[in-house]
């Protein structure tokens, strides 16, 4: 097969209707600048809002393929939401400082805690998701996923003062609902009981009420599963049914002592 034939074959099989990887790359640049604008003392807010608007307009050109949808109006709504998002993120940071004895300061949380970073990008993406802006919120949270190991779908609903400790291997599905003052550890999955495309518009992921702690590697599945407030879910637990308030759920380990026989 000569070079020209190879080119023709590649173009023939490259049949996606529209796939421009500039969108992924520019979304990552936008996400970084947005994070710095909210938290970095050396990044001027006034100047950067103008830069962010320009970058966002470029994302609109790349991502808003349906001309009937008013994507150009999204920025005005989005920028008005940034103060309330930042307020929530400050509460998240305070929850981490207050809940983790290893935490030394708010500065450490903002700069060194992958759980906080993942939550921050989720909250910034969630507002765009709510406005129906296509694909960009998913690219934002996937960027955070790649950096932190935490996979939060931008459609999830998460309340105030959320804390992810250690922040590796956490999965929070699109229709999960998490209320206030919830703390989860590494490896926790809030997932669907089973996967089928026809369930796309239904609630597939669990609801976690306020003041719940979920320890490492616990798996909680199902759209009808509700973890009652003030409950503690132990490490490695597997739940597909609801738990009443003030419950403690734990995985029981079985220990067997080896016996040595003389042969």
Secondary structure, DSSP 4 states (H G I P E B T S, - for coil): --HHHHHHHHHHH---S---THHHHHHHHHHHHHHHHHH-TTS-HHHHHHHHHHHHHHHHHHH---TTS-GGGHHHHHHHHHHHHHHHHHHHHHHHHHH-TT---HHHHHHH-HHHHHHHHHHHHHHHHHTT-TTHHHHHHHHHHHHHS-EE-TT-EE-SS-EESS-SS-EE-TT-EE-SS-EE-TT-EEE-SS--GGGTTS--S-EE-TT-EE-TT-EEE-TT-EE-TT-EE-TT-EE-S-B-TT-EE-PPP----------
